[in-house]
């Protein structure tokens, strides 16, 4: 791992913590009050993440005056995964299949993004967390029917494994 950038470090944490908090909030709301309106709480993730990401990107660009290839790839990858994740949440919520497939899909997307970021940055621990997150996402398929709310907790764990832990690993890595 030769060159690391501040952007990759910050992106993991900017999106990781809000994702974990919103998933735990969805679980709590579902368990305490029930109803289907809680599935729209995921919209809070981009409301927090997008302004923070824009601010961070501007600060990094102002500090360095340029963007590296790794920064561009990482930024575009996570923008695509974020947009895909939001679209998947909207479509599965409207189609009424949120409970059957959204958490599994979300886990696969997070694992894939983490893995590909690890490949881009040439940092093996991040690739391993990505693989672990993607594999763990398939466990959501065992929690269908009345057990499906527990998928939200599994997805929160996946977000922690694929976003928060790699973000802190990158913060500790010496450039």
Protein Blocks (a to p, Z undefined) as FASTA:
>chain_A
ZZdcfklmmmmmmmmmmmmmmmmmmmmmmmmngpjklmmmmmmmmmmmmmmmmmmmmmmm
mmnopacfklmmmmmmmmmmmmmmmmmmmmmmmnopmmmmmmmmmmmmmmmmmmmmmmmn
opaklmmmmmmmmmmmmmmmmmghjllmmmmmmmmmmmmmmmmmmmmmmmmpcZZ
